[in-house]
Every structure is written in C-alpha cells, then in structure tokens.
Amino acid sequence: QLEKREYDEFDYLIGMEGVNRRNMLRILGSDPEHKVSLLLDYSDRPRDIADPWYTGNFDETYDDVLEGCQGLLSETIAYYDHKC
C-alpha cells in the first residue's frame, strides 16, 4: 500500500490502471512534481493494463506490461543521456 511519505522517496509512482492512479492521488493529496503515472503512459498507446482477472488473457497482460516497461526504460535512458 502506497504511503504519503513515499512521494518524497521515489521519482516514479506507477499504477496499472486509472483506478490505481485515482487511489494514489487520493493517498498523496497532490502530485506537484508529476511523479504519478500509469505504466502504459510510457507507450505509444497510453491505456490501462489489461486485467487478467477480468479478461482471462494473461498473454495480453504480459504484452501490456512488457510494452510499458520498454517505454519506461527508453524514457529513462533518454533522460540520463540528455542530463549527462
């Protein structure tokens, strides 16, 4: 469970779906540094991660998570390349 104090400890606070983001913002109170995002915000097609609990499609969920992680990695590398 996310705690409000963690906002100052981390650069990224990433959820999987819109409900996660809404709950994270409720816990945090605000997001002045724009740290709260969804994993697929780092993809070419921002959307919620497919939830296999409802879809039964674990392959789709895997593909979504992989796509989001690859996008986040690319953004992180670009950020540090630009910073250095």
C-alpha positions in Angstrom: 0.0 0.0 0.0 1.4 3.4 -1.0 2.0 5.8 1.8 2.1 9.6 1.5 5.7 9.9 2.8 6.8 7.8 -0.2 6.2 10.7 -2.6 9.5 12.3 -1.5 11.4 9.0 -1.6 10.7 8.0 -5.3 10.9 9.6 -8.7 8.2 7.4 -10.3 5.0 6.2 -8.7 3.4 3.9 -11.4 0.0 2.3 -11.4 -1.5 -0.2 -13.8 -5.0 1.4 -14.4 -6.9 4.6 -13.9 -8.4 3.4 -10.6 -4.9 2.9 -9.3 -3.9 6.4 -10.3 -7.0 7.9 -8.7 -6.3 6.0 -5.4 -2.7 7.0 -5.5 -3.6 10.7 -5.9 -6.2 10.3 -3.1 -3.5 9.0 -0.7 -0.9 11.5 -1.8 -3.2 14.5 -1.9 -1.5 16.1 -4.9 1.2 15.4 -7.5 3.1 18.7 -8.0 6.2 17.0 -9.4 4.1 14.8 -11.8 5.5 11.6 -10.4 2.2 9.6 -10.7 1.6 7.8 -13.9 0.3 4.6 -15.5 2.8 2.1 -16.9 1.3 2.4 -20.4 1.7 6.2 -20.3 5.2 5.3 -21.4 4.0 3.6 -24.5 2.8 4.8 -27.9 -0.8 3.8 -26.9 -1.5 5.0 -23.3 -4.2 2.9 -21.7 -5.0 0.7 -18.7 -3.2 -2.6 -18.4 -5.5 -5.5 -19.3 -6.5 -7.2 -16.1 -6.4 -10.9 -16.5 -8.8 -11.3 -13.5 -11.5 -10.0 -15.9 -10.1 -10.8 -19.3 -8.6 -14.3 -18.6 -6.0 -13.3 -21.1 -2.6 -13.4 -19.4 -0.7 -13.1 -22.6 -2.3 -9.7 -23.3 -1.4 -8.6 -19.8 2.2 -9.7 -20.3 2.4 -7.9 -23.6 1.0 -4.7 -21.9 3.5 -4.8 -19.1 6.4 -5.5 -21.4 5.4 -2.6 -23.6 5.1 -0.3 -20.6 8.5 -1.4 -19.2 10.2 -1.0 -22.5 8.8 2.5 -22.9 9.8 3.5 -19.3 13.3 2.1 -19.9 13.6 4.1 -23.2 12.4 7.3 -21.4 14.8 6.8 -18.5 17.8 6.2 -20.9 16.9 9.3 -22.9 16.6 11.4 -19.7 20.0 10.4 -18.4 21.7 10.7 -21.8 20.3 14.2 -22.0 21.3 15.0 -18.4 25.0 13.8 -18.9 
